[in-house]
Amino acid sequence: LVFDGAQYLLGWVEDASSERYCVATRISTAGVVLDNSTLLLSDGVSNPQEMNCEFASNGSNFFAAWSKAGHPNYPIHTRRISTQGVILDQSAQAPSRSANFQSSPSGAYGAGTYIASWHEFRHTDLSELMQESVYATQVENATSGLIIPPITTAMPANHSAPLSMVGQTVAFDGTNFLIVWADVETPQSIWG
């Protein structure tokens, strides 16, 4: 759920037989549903297994990010939606092209750009254990949807256990973006 200053955009994962789609609808401040039918965020790939829909807004449009289990390696996808409920991007964008397991997307807007962040599991050089990091990418211009290559945002020096990072999210404070996540190693801690 996100508010653009005038209306809400509510998104969820909808089960349709064996398929799962990320959908959304706009809601007025009076609680009235503004769309006659839900907005389908995906590209209509057969048998998708979408999950983790997250949203942000810049006041002029909305930004959606979700993970797509029906696609190889569960990549993260993004798309922009107008305040009139029109999908702005012809096709969903993949902020990361790496062939790794990706999950738990999040999005935020600030300083003229959207940021998408997500968990990604990669093999390390020293071990075949999958190490989890938080990655982020900038959608260069909120009106064009261009994507800048992703950067690694998080791998603490004392992070040694595989598969231990959970619950990342991103926010903007007026100057900087902050990405935080939980590490379930003992002792459990919050990083940012």
Secondary structure, DSSP 8 states (H G I E B T S, - for coil): -EE-SSEEEEEEEEEETTEEEEEEEEEETTS-B--SS-EE-S---SS-BEEEEEEEE-SSEEEEEEEETTSTT--EEEEEEETTS-B-SSS-B-S---SSEEEEEEEEEETTEEEEEEEEEEE-SS-SSEEEEEEEEEES-TTT--B---EEEE--TT--STT-EEEEEEEE-SS-EEEEEEE-SSS-EEE-
